Amino acid sequence: MDEDDLDGKTTFTVPAAPSDKDIKTLIDQSINEFLEKEDYHEHMIEGWINGITESALNKLAKLYLTCKIIINITILQRNRSSFHFASTCQWSSSTDKCLYVEWSSPSMYVVASAHLVQA
């Protein structure tokens, strides 16, 4: 927030809301923090999911102080199996949003969803 003093009055400029691209970039950064150089190991999944979720939540909470934020992370071993994913909820499309981020490496796939709901 920028603070200006005009004629003895203090005004605040509220920064523009982050774009969907900016939000996806933050989530992608959180995934890369934990998985960029990793191969799939089943015993590591819980720690990775907890770390990615906490990192993404902290980054998004700094941008959306008044939103409720829901982060879901799914990590799958990359093999010949298929995966189907769906999510739905009722909300206000003018104030709330849901974004998905897909990430992959030679050994795994990650699907992250972020739901931002006005409090």
C-alpha positions in Angstrom: 0.0 0.0 0.0 1.3 3.4 -0.9 0.6 6.3 1.5 0.3 9.8 0.1 -0.3 13.1 2.0 -2.6 15.3 0.0 -3.8 18.5 1.7 -3.2 17.0 5.1 -5.3 14.0 4.3 -3.8 10.5 4.3 -4.9 8.3 1.4 -4.0 4.7 0.6 -3.6 3.1 -2.8 -4.6 -0.5 -2.8 -2.6 -2.6 -5.2 -4.4 -4.3 -8.0 -5.5 -7.9 -7.4 -3.0 -10.5 -8.7 -3.7 -12.0 -12.0 -4.5 -15.7 -12.5 -1.1 -16.0 -14.1 0.6 -14.5 -11.0 -1.3 -16.9 -8.8 -0.4 -19.9 -10.9 3.3 -18.8 -10.9 3.3 -18.7 -7.1 1.8 -22.2 -6.9 4.3 -23.5 -9.5 7.2 -22.0 -7.5 5.9 -23.8 -4.4 5.9 -27.1 -6.3 9.4 -26.5 -7.7 10.7 -25.7 -4.2 10.1 -29.3 -3.3 10.1 -31.4 -6.5 12.3 -29.7 -9.1 15.2 -32.2 -8.6 13.3 -35.1 -7.1 12.3 -38.5 -8.5 9.1 -40.1 -7.3 9.5 -41.9 -4.0 6.3 -43.1 -2.3 7.6 -42.6 1.2 8.3 -38.9 0.4 4.8 -38.0 -0.8 3.4 -36.9 2.6 6.3 -34.5 3.3 6.1 -33.1 -0.2 2.4 -32.5 -0.1 2.6 -30.9 3.3 5.5 -28.6 2.2 4.0 -27.6 -1.1 0.6 -26.9 0.5 2.1 -24.8 3.3 4.3 -22.9 0.9 1.5 -22.1 -1.5 -0.8 -21.1 1.3 1.7 -18.7 2.8 2.4 -17.1 -0.6 -1.3 -16.7 -1.4 -2.2 -15.5 2.0 0.2 -12.6 1.6 -1.8 -11.5 -1.5 -5.3 -12.3 -0.3 -5.6 -11.3 3.4 -9.4 -11.4 3.4 -9.9 -14.6 1.5 -10.4 -18.1 2.6 -7.8 -20.2 0.7 -8.1 -23.9 0.0 -5.1 -25.7 -1.5 -5.3 -29.3 -2.8 -2.2 -31.2 -4.1 -2.3 -34.5 -5.9 1.0 -36.3 -6.7 1.0 -39.3 -9.0 3.8 -41.6 -10.1 4.3 -41.2 -13.8 3.3 -44.5 -15.4 0.7 -45.8 -17.9 -2.3 -45.4 -15.6 -4.9 -42.8 -16.2 -6.1 -40.2 -13.8 -9.4 -38.2 -13.7 -10.0 -35.2 -11.5 -13.1 -33.1 -10.8 -14.1 -30.4 -8.3 -17.2 -28.3 -7.9 -18.7 -25.9 -5.4 -21.2 -23.1 -5.2 -19.9 -19.6 -5.0 -19.9 -16.1 -6.4 -18.1 -16.0 -9.7 -17.6 -12.3 -9.4 -15.5 -12.5 -6.2 -14.3 -16.1 -5.8 -12.0 -18.1 -8.0 -10.5 -21.6 -8.6 -7.3 -22.2 -10.4 -5.5 -25.4 -11.4 -1.8 -25.9 -12.0 -0.4 -29.0 -13.7 3.3 -29.9 -13.2 5.2 -32.9 -14.4 8.7 -34.5 -14.4 10.0 -37.7 -15.9 8.8 -39.6 -12.8 5.6 -37.9 -11.5 2.6 -35.7 -12.2 1.3 -33.0 -9.9 -2.1 -31.4 -10.0 -2.6 -28.4 -7.7 -5.9 -26.6 -7.1 -6.4 -23.3 -5.3 -9.8 -22.1 -4.3 -9.9 -18.4 -3.1 -13.3 -17.6 -1.5 -14.1 -14.1 -0.1 -14.7 -14.3 3.6 
